[in-house]
Amino acid sequence: MQFRHEQSVLGFGCMRFPRKGNGFDMEEVEKELKFAYDSGINYYDTAYIYPGSEEALGNVVSKLGIRSDIKIATKLPHYMMKNVDDMEKHFAEQLTRLKTDYVDNFLMHMLPDPDTWKVLLDRGVMDWVKSKKEAGQIRNVGFSYHGSSVIFRELLHAHDWDFCQIQYNYMDENSQAGRLGLEEAESMGIPVIIMEPLRGGKLATLPKEASAILRKARPEWSDAEWSFRWLYDQPGVTTVLSGMNSMAMLEENIRIASETAAHSLTEADHAALAEAKAIIQKSIKVPCTGCSYCMPCPAGVDIPGSFRCLNVTAIDGYVSGFREYFMCTALKKKPAYASLCKQCGKCETHCPQHIPIRQELKKVKRKFDNPVFHIGRFFAGLIGMK
């Protein structure tokens, strides 16, 4: 196993443990976690809102007696927090679930923008985190993020973070936090944890034409292997999380992580991947590159984020696109959904792709800004998620 910033380059995402009946198959969970540990994986990622995950991880780690040898990352559901008492209550519950008295990496879960961070600061989150650090209960503090690279870079500079976590893969190279965000974090010396390396499994089974191109270039590599090798090729990537729920998946990912170094892809490899990406992108709805020259929008619309989510529906399906759209536009302190567009046209004067932005935002509005979206916004506001 290779390591960066003292972390294994492959991390175990604990949201999708193997299931049995209505719960986890704890015998299989223990088997897989032990194999992961024995193979050198020392980073395990869970969250308060992953049903049963913290308890399952805590039970196995305690049983195996490996707590001091691994790093556990979990997340504060800040959108459920009104004050420090709420934070204290949830954190105490997390420690109980995890059967530990400290957390190595503690994240602000799905932190959407600097405005939300300011609200959390006003509620005392950093004074509370500082007290936990001084007590040894939290070792590092960071945040997980879904959104545009512009806002991500603003968040990077909003606090002296110990690490961050982003969605990143070769199809999201110019969207989400993107390569620009990754390289900005790298330049600041901030370790970057990668989630969704396979876009929820979509990059593990590519369209036949795209897969054939990659197989011709590297017959011995699976579609999924290309995704992991592309990530490990970049030195700014610290740890790649994978929700491994079978021994076969675990063994393959460990092999890849053990033999892939930074800058190991050849020019031919990059060319083959670019060709495959072009085929996948044929179904893209809007040719937005995520450059954000159209921003800021006077009405507050997240234009690149809206287009990215519309494109996600073409590749990953409506549910995936809607989920990302809701997280990226409705959960921000200042809403950023397409219906806010005033049709001023300022954005179109700056778009290097000459996209008819106002027309395309109308499509986004029809696709996502439906009653379900606005009901969700209403209830998110009631429980303090924005």
RAPE-V257199 format. One line per field, one symbol per residue. burial: 1 if it has 24 or more other C-alpha atoms within 12 Angstrom, else 0. A space follows every 10 residues. Layout:
burial: ???
This chain:
burial: 1111001111 1111111100 0001010011 0111111011 1111111101 0111111111 1100011001 1111111111 1101001101 1001101111 1111111111 1111011011 1000110110 0100001111 1111111111 1110110000 1111111111 1111111111 1111110001 1111111111 0111110001 1011001000 1111111111 1111111111 1111110011 1111111001 1100100011 0110011001 1001111111 1111101001 1111111111 1111110001 1111111111 1111111111 1000001100 1000111101 1111101110 0010011000 000011
